[in-house]
Amino acid sequence: QQNVINYIQNNPEKIIYMSIQDLAQETYTSNATIIRICRKLGYKGFKDFKFAFIKEIEYVCNVNF
């Protein structure tokens, strides 16, 4: 799970365009692992996490995706 967190932190610009399958493949994990991480972080799933992640990047960087 730490591998997934590290990937997200180190590649925020890639996460914006990735599907859950893409992220799982890049981190050598499964979709279920990604979903568990998102739920541990308080989100319903990957889509919910990704929406919040994009909104945070838009706020911090003052850009729109």
Secondary structure as UniProt FT lines:
FT   HELIX           2..10
FT   HELIX           12..15
FT   TURN            16..17
FT   HELIX           20..26
FT   TURN            27..28
FT   HELIX           31..40
FT   TURN            41..42
FT   HELIX           46..61
//
